[in-house]
Amino acid sequence: MANRVDNFLGDSLGRTIIKLAIISLIVGVILAAINVTPWEVWDAVRRFFVNLYNLGFDALWSIGRYFVYGAIVVVPIFLILRFLKFGK
């Protein structure tokens, strides 16, 4: 069981807790230095999703449009690379 937990965490439980504590302290110092609280970060994320929801179908249309624009560039490049690799 401990091996599964270690695999999930990427290290032993104790070392992972120590790493998280150190990183939390560093992030806390940085947030305090720039005068940002975790509640402000949470509120900004929440407002982002509320605004995205309020956009409704316009947001979906924009995402679909970006998908098509990207596919117009990516798919031909992918096909060309596959054809070049297929010949070898």
N, C-alpha and C positions, 0 to 999 in steps of 0.2 A: 504493500500500500504506500509506503514512504517513497518507493522508487517512482510510482506514478505521480505523486505530488511533486517530487523533485523534477521529473521530466516536464510537468506542467509549468512549474515556476522557473525552470532553467537553471536552478541552483538549489542548494539545501534551503529549508524553510528559515533557519536562523540567519543565514547570509542574505537571503532575500529581504527579510524584515529589516536588517541593518542597512542594506542598500536603499530600501524605500524610505527609511527614516532620514538618511543623509540627503537624499534627493529632495524629500519634503522640506527639510530645513533650508536647503539652498533655494528652492522655489519660493518658500515663504519669505526669505530675506529679499529676494528680487522683487516679489510683489509688494512688500512693504516699502522698498526703496522707490518704486514708481507709484506708490500710493494707490494700489488697486487691491480690493478685497475679493475673496472668492465669491461672495454674493454678487458682486458686480459682474464677474465673469459669467456666473450662472444666469444672471438676468440678461446679459447680452446674448447668450446662446438661446435662451427662451424667446427673447424678442425676435431673433433671427428666424426661428421656426414659425412663430406667430405671423410674422410678415410674409414668409414664404407661403403659409397657408392662406393668408389673405389675398395673395396674388392669384390663387386659384389656377384656372386653366391657362392663364398667361405664363405662369411658371412652367407648366408642362409643355406648352408650345415652345418656349425658349430652350428647354432641355432637349426636346426633340429636334429642334433646329440645330443646336450645337452637335448633337449626335450625327446628324446627316452631314454637316460640314466636316466633321472629323472623319467620318467614313469615306467621304469623297477623296480624302488625302490618304488615309491609312490603308484602305482595302487595295487600291492599285499597287501601292508599295509592297504590301504583303504578298500579293500575287506575283509580282515581278521577282521578289526574293525567292519565293517558293519555286518558281519556274527555273530560276538560275541554279538553285540547289538541286532540283530534280534532274537536271542534265548531267550532274557529276556522278 
